[in-house]
Amino acid sequence: MKRFEFHLSISPERYLNYYRGTVKQVHVRCANGVSIQFPASLMTQFVTAAGIHGDFVLTCDENFKGADLRRLQATRVN
């Protein structure tokens, strides 16, 4: 299983390009410096009125198939 961690900060206005299908792939640079791309459709579940913001992890098989995108939980410091 391959795992890629990265941060996303996409405004609602910018997300419209993904929503409308003008842009079909998301390109990001991971925390370790690797650049990846994945289908914009994976982001739909994370859209809010403020856009999409947070730390995410993309997992896929060794052939880069079966991609799954999840939001990482923020760690709380007391």
Secondary structure, DSSP 4 states (H G I P E B T S, - for coil): -EEEEEEEEE-HHHHHHHHTTS--EEEEE-TTS-EEEEEGGGGGGG-BTTBEEEEEEEEE-TTS-S-EEEEPPPPP--
